[in-house]
């Protein structure tokens, strides 16, 4: 019951309620019919006993007429009609006593009492037959069904905003902040919607403020870094010049990482999926890292996959760069297939679970400084590609594994 939705729960409750009403109606109708049959039997048994006991005294015509009037019956004296009733009417009830026999027949809506005693053969028509009627049961069924339908309709209408609100929450969970949250009144649902709307608006303002700050900061840093990089070229001391160039390059890398993080957190990334060869992506990584050919050991057959080349290159670059930084031999091994890519390096196991390092600004102690954004960027881009990142340490090697959720190309 914990996993069932509110609407489904309400539907289930009302289906059970309707079944209960119908079952109650059927039971009531059955009991009512049994009561009707019992009452009819008692009535005709009373009439039968009265006529059988009375006929033994050989009543005259006047006495018979009194009995007819008292029990609201009429004598059928037409022999042909009486014969037709005996042959075609349905026998409902028969009673034998020491005084004679009584049979009850029904034909259409009429009831007939046939009395045989001491030479009397009386066919009597019941002038006040009580028909079995289901009007009361049907009225009760219609009444309760109408009440349940009304309550169900009102309740569904009252809870309908929850379905709309759930759609917006799902969109919010996927990072979409352009939500349409209507005003649902002052009830509990309306208050929840209003609070959620305020929370989304506040988050949106904070993100816009943060993104504006990031853009301004990166813009302000780019200018002095560029000027400093130009001025470095005039320095004659080779060692000092090399140190300053490395410093400015590292600062550029940090700004580039921050720009990528800004795009990821603001959900401004729009993928451009293309069918590309995996080896071409590795070659692009080599150019970005400016590494020697022997530092990356290929253990795969080339294949094609559908990814955004620009962003997936960043994924491979960050993982291979981390392999270089942490490895004992400054090398990275790449094993790959259309469904799985593994970046392997000889190194000690990570001190924390992978989830620790995929958070922004989380990092291990390492040779080169940085902001600890590499794996955060990797995971974010893989999430957009509907792929996953896993980590394990086997035989003295760190293994970062990308599981591609796509068809083999």
C-alpha positions as CSV (number, residue, x, y, z in Angstrom):
1,X,0.0,0.0,0.0
2,X,3.0,2.3,0.5
3,X,3.8,2.3,-3.2
4,X,0.3,2.8,-4.6
5,X,-0.6,6.3,-5.7
6,X,-3.4,8.3,-4.0
7,X,-5.6,8.3,-7.1
8,X,-5.2,4.5,-7.5
9,X,-5.9,4.1,-3.8
10,X,-9.1,6.2,-4.0
11,X,-10.2,4.2,-7.1
12,X,-9.6,1.0,-5.3
13,X,-11.6,2.2,-2.2
14,X,-14.5,3.3,-4.4
15,X,-14.5,0.1,-6.5
16,X,-14.7,-1.9,-3.2
17,X,-17.5,0.4,-2.0
18,X,-19.5,-0.1,-5.2
19,X,-19.0,-3.8,-5.0
20,X,-20.2,-3.6,-1.4
21,X,-23.3,-1.6,-2.4
22,X,-24.2,-4.1,-5.2
23,X,-23.6,-7.1,-2.9
24,X,-25.8,-5.5,-0.2
25,X,-28.5,-4.8,-2.9
26,X,-28.4,-8.4,-4.1
27,X,-28.6,-9.7,-0.5
28,X,-31.5,-7.3,0.3
29,X,-33.4,-8.3,-2.8
30,X,-33.0,-12.0,-2.0
31,X,-34.2,-11.5,1.6
32,X,-37.1,-9.4,0.4
33,X,-38.1,-12.0,-2.2
34,X,-38.0,-14.7,0.5
35,X,-40.1,-12.6,2.8
36,X,-42.6,-11.9,0.0
37,X,-42.9,-15.7,-0.7
38,X,-43.3,-16.4,2.9
39,X,-46.1,-13.8,3.3
40,X,-47.9,-15.1,0.3
41,X,-47.8,-18.6,1.6
42,X,-49.1,-17.5,4.9
43,X,-51.9,-15.6,3.3
44,X,-53.0,-18.5,1.0
45,X,-52.6,-21.0,3.8
46,X,-54.9,-18.9,5.9
47,X,-57.5,-18.7,3.1
48,X,-57.1,-22.5,2.5
49,X,-57.7,-23.4,6.1
50,X,-60.7,-21.1,6.3
51,X,-62.4,-22.6,3.3
52,X,-61.5,-26.2,4.1
53,X,-62.7,-25.9,7.6
54,X,-65.8,-24.0,6.6
55,X,-66.9,-26.3,3.7
56,X,-67.3,-29.3,6.1
57,X,-70.4,-27.5,7.5
58,X,-71.9,-27.4,4.0
59,X,-72.4,-23.6,3.8
60,X,-75.1,-22.1,1.6
61,X,-74.5,-19.5,-1.1
62,X,-74.9,-16.6,1.2
63,X,-72.2,-17.9,3.6
64,X,-69.8,-18.5,0.6
65,X,-70.4,-15.0,-0.7
66,X,-69.4,-13.6,2.8
67,X,-66.2,-15.6,2.7
68,X,-65.4,-14.5,-0.8
69,X,-65.8,-10.8,0.3
70,X,-63.9,-11.3,3.5
71,X,-60.8,-12.8,1.8
72,X,-61.1,-10.6,-1.3
73,X,-61.6,-13.5,-3.7
74,X,-64.0,-14.1,-6.7
75,X,-65.5,-17.4,-7.8
76,X,-64.6,-18.5,-11.3
77,X,-67.8,-20.4,-12.3
78,X,-67.0,-20.7,-16.0
79,X,-66.0,-24.4,-16.5
80,X,-63.9,-23.6,-19.6
81,X,-62.0,-20.8,-17.9
82,X,-61.4,-23.0,-14.9
83,X,-60.1,-25.8,-17.1
84,X,-57.8,-23.4,-18.9
85,X,-56.3,-22.3,-15.5
86,X,-55.8,-25.9,-14.4
87,X,-54.1,-26.8,-17.7
88,X,-52.0,-23.6,-18.4
89,X,-51.4,-21.8,-15.1
90,X,-48.3,-22.5,-13.0
91,X,-48.7,-24.4,-9.8
92,X,-47.2,-22.4,-6.9
93,X,-48.4,-24.2,-3.8
94,X,-50.4,-27.3,-2.8
95,X,-51.7,-28.2,0.6
96,X,-53.5,-31.5,1.6
97,X,-55.5,-31.8,4.8
98,X,-58.1,-34.3,6.2
99,X,-60.7,-31.8,5.0
100,X,-59.5,-31.6,1.4
101,X,-56.9,-30.1,-0.9
102,X,-55.9,-26.6,-1.9
103,X,-53.7,-25.6,-4.8
104,X,-52.5,-22.1,-5.7
105,X,-51.9,-21.2,-9.3
106,X,-50.4,-18.2,-11.0
107,X,-51.0,-16.9,-14.5
108,X,-49.6,-13.6,-15.5
109,X,-50.3,-11.2,-12.6
110,X,-53.3,-13.2,-11.3
111,X,-53.4,-15.7,-8.5
112,X,-56.0,-18.5,-8.3
113,X,-57.0,-20.7,-5.3
114,X,-58.5,-24.1,-6.2
115,X,-60.3,-25.7,-3.3
116,X,-61.5,-29.3,-3.4
117,X,-63.5,-30.6,-0.3
118,X,-66.7,-32.6,0.2
119,X,-67.9,-32.3,-3.3
120,X,-67.0,-28.6,-3.6
121,X,-64.6,-27.6,-6.5
122,X,-64.1,-23.9,-6.1
123,X,-61.8,-21.9,-8.4
124,X,-61.2,-18.6,-6.7
125,X,-59.4,-15.6,-8.1
126,X,-57.4,-13.5,-5.7
127,X,-58.7,-9.9,-6.2
128,X,-55.9,-8.3,-4.2
129,X,-52.7,-10.2,-5.1
130,X,-49.5,-8.6,-3.8
131,X,-46.9,-8.5,-6.5
132,X,-43.3,-8.9,-5.8
133,X,-41.8,-5.5,-6.3
134,X,-38.1,-4.5,-6.3
135,X,-38.7,-0.7,-6.4
136,X,-37.5,-0.2,-2.8
137,X,-34.3,-2.1,-3.4
138,X,-33.7,-0.4,-6.7
139,X,-34.3,3.0,-5.1
140,X,-31.9,2.3,-2.3
141,X,-29.3,1.0,-4.9
142,X,-29.7,4.2,-7.0
143,X,-29.5,6.4,-3.9
144,X,-26.3,4.8,-2.5
145,X,-24.7,4.6,-6.0
146,X,-25.6,8.3,-6.6
147,X,-24.0,9.3,-3.2
148,X,-20.9,7.3,-3.9
149,X,-20.6,8.6,-7.4
150,X,-21.0,12.2,-6.1
151,X,-18.4,11.7,-3.4
152,X,-16.0,10.1,-5.8
153,X,-16.4,12.8,-8.4
154,X,-15.9,15.6,-5.9
155,X,-12.9,13.9,-4.3
156,X,-11.2,13.2,-7.7
157,X,-11.8,16.9,-8.7
158,X,-10.4,18.0,-5.3
159,X,-7.3,15.8,-5.8
160,X,-6.8,16.5,-9.5
161,X,-4.2,19.3,-8.8
162,X,-2.0,16.6,-7.3
163,X,-1.5,15.0,-10.7
164,X,-0.6,18.3,-12.3
165,X,1.7,19.1,-9.4
166,X,3.4,15.7,-9.6
167,X,4.2,16.4,-13.3
168,X,5.8,19.7,-12.4
169,X,7.8,18.0,-9.5
170,X,9.0,15.4,-12.0
171,X,10.2,18.1,-14.3
172,X,11.9,19.9,-11.4
173,X,13.6,16.7,-10.4
174,X,15.1,16.5,-14.0
175,X,16.5,20.1,-13.5
176,X,13.8,22.0,-15.4
177,X,13.0,25.2,-13.5
178,X,10.6,26.6,-16.1
179,X,7.5,25.2,-14.3
180,X,3.9,26.2,-14.6
181,X,2.3,25.9,-11.1
182,X,-1.3,27.2,-11.0
183,X,-3.1,28.7,-8.0
184,X,-5.1,25.8,-6.4
185,X,-6.8,27.8,-3.7
186,X,-6.2,28.0,0.0
187,X,-6.6,24.3,1.0
188,X,-3.7,22.0,1.9
189,X,-2.9,21.2,-1.8
190,X,-3.0,24.9,-2.7
191,X,-0.6,25.7,0.2
192,X,1.8,23.0,-0.9
193,X,1.7,24.2,-4.5
194,X,2.3,27.8,-3.4
195,X,5.2,26.8,-1.1
196,X,6.7,24.7,-3.9
197,X,6.3,27.6,-6.3
198,X,8.1,30.0,-3.9
199,X,10.9,27.4,-3.4
200,X,11.4,27.0,-7.1
201,X,11.4,30.7,-7.6
202,X,14.0,31.1,-4.8
203,X,16.2,28.4,-6.2
204,X,16.0,29.9,-9.7
205,X,17.0,33.3,-8.4
206,X,20.0,31.8,-6.5
207,X,21.1,29.9,-9.5
208,X,20.9,32.9,-11.7
209,X,22.8,34.9,-9.2
210,X,25.5,32.2,-8.9
211,X,25.8,31.8,-12.6
212,X,26.1,35.6,-13.0
213,X,28.8,35.6,-10.4
214,X,30.7,32.8,-12.1
215,X,30.5,34.5,-15.5
216,X,31.7,37.8,-14.1
217,X,34.5,36.2,-12.1
218,X,35.7,34.1,-15.1
219,X,35.6,37.2,-17.3
220,X,37.5,39.3,-14.8
221,X,40.2,36.6,-14.3
222,X,40.6,36.0,-18.1
223,X,41.9,39.5,-18.7
224,X,44.8,39.6,-16.2
225,X,45.7,36.0,-17.1
226,X,45.9,36.9,-20.8
227,X,47.9,40.0,-20.1
228,X,50.2,38.1,-17.7
229,X,50.7,35.4,-20.3
230,X,51.8,38.0,-22.9
231,X,54.2,39.7,-20.5
232,X,55.8,36.4,-19.5
233,X,57.2,36.1,-23.1
234,X,59.6,39.1,-22.4
235,X,61.2,37.4,-19.4
236,X,64.7,36.2,-20.2
237,X,65.3,33.8,-17.3
238,X,64.2,30.4,-18.7
239,X,63.3,28.8,-15.3
240,X,61.2,31.7,-14.1
241,X,59.6,32.0,-17.5
242,X,58.7,28.3,-17.4
243,X,57.2,28.5,-13.9
244,X,55.1,31.5,-14.8
245,X,53.8,29.9,-18.1
246,X,52.8,26.8,-16.2
247,X,51.1,28.9,-13.6
248,X,49.1,30.8,-16.1
249,X,48.2,27.7,-18.1
250,X,47.0,26.0,-14.9
251,X,44.9,29.0,-14.1
252,X,43.4,28.8,-17.6
253,X,42.5,25.1,-17.0
254,X,40.8,25.9,-13.7
255,X,38.7,28.7,-15.4
256,X,37.8,26.2,-18.1
257,X,36.7,23.6,-15.5
258,X,34.7,26.3,-13.7
259,X,33.0,27.2,-17.0
260,X,32.1,23.6,-17.6
261,X,30.7,23.3,-14.1
262,X,28.7,26.5,-14.6
263,X,27.1,25.0,-17.8
264,X,26.3,21.7,-16.0
265,X,24.7,23.3,-13.0
266,X,22.7,25.8,-15.0
267,X,21.5,22.9,-17.4
268,X,22.6,24.9,-20.4
269,X,24.2,21.9,-22.0
270,X,22.5,20.7,-25.2
271,X,23.9,17.5,-26.5
272,X,24.7,17.0,-30.2
273,X,24.9,13.2,-30.5
274,X,26.9,11.9,-33.4
275,X,28.1,8.5,-34.6
276,X,31.9,8.6,-34.1
277,X,34.7,6.1,-33.8
278,X,36.1,5.6,-30.3
279,X,39.7,5.9,-31.4
280,X,39.0,9.3,-32.8
281,X,37.9,10.4,-29.4
282,X,41.1,9.0,-27.8
283,X,43.2,10.9,-30.4
284,X,41.4,14.1,-29.4
285,X,42.2,13.5,-25.8
286,X,45.9,13.0,-26.7
287,X,46.0,16.4,-28.3
288,X,44.4,18.1,-25.3
289,X,46.7,16.4,-22.8
290,X,49.8,16.9,-25.0
291,X,51.0,13.5,-23.9
292,X,53.4,11.1,-25.6
293,X,52.1,8.2,-27.5
294,X,53.4,5.5,-25.1
295,X,51.6,7.0,-22.1
296,X,48.3,5.7,-23.3
297,X,48.1,1.9,-23.8
298,X,45.3,0.9,-26.1
299,X,43.7,-2.5,-25.5
300,X,40.6,-2.3,-27.7
301,X,39.4,-2.8,-31.3
302,X,38.1,0.3,-32.8
303,X,34.3,0.7,-32.8
304,X,31.6,3.3,-33.3
305,X,29.3,4.8,-30.7
306,X,26.7,7.5,-30.5
307,X,27.8,10.4,-28.2
308,X,28.3,14.1,-28.1
309,X,32.0,14.2,-29.2
310,X,32.9,17.4,-27.5
311,X,31.5,16.5,-24.1
312,X,32.5,12.8,-24.2
313,X,36.1,13.8,-25.0
314,X,36.0,15.8,-21.7
315,X,34.9,12.6,-19.9
316,X,37.8,10.6,-21.3
317,X,40.3,13.5,-20.8
318,X,39.5,13.9,-17.1
319,X,39.6,10.1,-16.4
320,X,42.9,9.7,-18.3
321,X,44.4,12.8,-16.8
322,X,43.5,11.4,-13.3
323,X,45.1,8.1,-14.2
324,X,48.3,9.9,-15.1
325,X,48.3,11.9,-11.9
326,X,47.7,9.0,-9.5
327,X,49.6,6.2,-11.3
328,X,53.0,5.0,-10.3
329,X,54.2,4.8,-13.9
330,X,52.5,7.9,-15.4
331,X,50.6,5.6,-17.8
332,X,46.9,4.8,-18.5
333,X,45.4,1.6,-20.1
334,X,42.2,1.9,-22.1
335,X,40.1,-1.2,-22.5
336,X,36.9,-0.6,-24.4
337,X,33.9,-2.2,-26.1
338,X,30.6,-0.7,-27.5
339,X,29.0,-1.2,-24.0
340,X,31.9,-0.6,-21.6
341,X,35.0,1.6,-21.4
342,X,37.6,1.1,-18.7
343,X,40.4,3.5,-17.8
344,X,43.1,1.5,-15.8
345,X,46.2,2.7,-14.0
346,X,48.7,1.2,-11.5
347,X,47.9,3.0,-8.3
348,X,46.8,2.7,-4.7
349,X,43.1,2.3,-4.0
350,X,41.0,5.4,-3.4
351,X,40.6,6.3,0.3
352,X,36.8,7.1,-0.1
353,X,33.9,5.7,-2.1
354,X,33.4,6.9,-5.6
355,X,30.4,9.0,-4.6
356,X,32.7,11.2,-2.5
357,X,34.9,12.2,-5.5
358,X,31.9,12.8,-7.8
359,X,30.8,15.7,-5.5
360,X,32.3,19.1,-6.5
361,X,35.5,20.2,-4.8
362,X,36.3,16.7,-3.5
363,X,39.7,15.3,-4.2
364,X,42.5,13.0,-3.1
365,X,45.9,14.1,-2.1
366,X,47.9,14.2,-5.3
367,X,50.9,15.6,-7.1
368,X,49.1,18.4,-8.9
369,X,46.8,21.0,-7.4
370,X,43.2,21.5,-8.6
371,X,39.7,22.2,-7.5
372,X,38.5,18.6,-7.4
373,X,36.0,19.1,-10.2
374,X,37.2,16.4,-12.7
375,X,35.0,13.4,-11.6
376,X,32.1,15.7,-10.8
377,X,32.2,16.9,-14.5
378,X,32.6,13.3,-15.7
379,X,29.6,12.0,-13.8
380,X,27.4,15.0,-14.8
381,X,28.2,14.5,-18.5
382,X,27.6,10.7,-18.3
383,X,24.3,11.4,-16.6
384,X,23.2,13.4,-19.5
385,X,24.3,10.6,-21.8
386,X,22.2,8.1,-19.7
387,X,25.4,6.3,-18.8
388,X,27.0,5.4,-15.5
389,X,30.5,5.5,-13.8
390,X,31.8,2.8,-11.5
391,X,35.1,2.2,-9.7
392,X,37.0,-0.8,-8.4
393,X,40.5,-1.7,-7.4
394,X,42.0,-5.0,-8.5
395,X,45.5,-6.4,-8.5
396,X,47.1,-3.0,-7.6
397,X,45.2,-1.1,-10.3
398,X,42.5,1.5,-10.2
399,X,39.7,0.8,-12.7
400,X,37.2,3.5,-13.7
401,X,34.4,1.9,-15.7
402,X,31.9,3.7,-18.0
403,X,28.8,1.7,-18.7
404,X,27.2,2.9,-22.0
405,X,23.4,2.6,-22.1
406,X,23.0,2.3,-25.9
407,X,22.8,-0.1,-28.8
408,X,25.9,-1.5,-30.3
409,X,27.0,0.4,-33.4
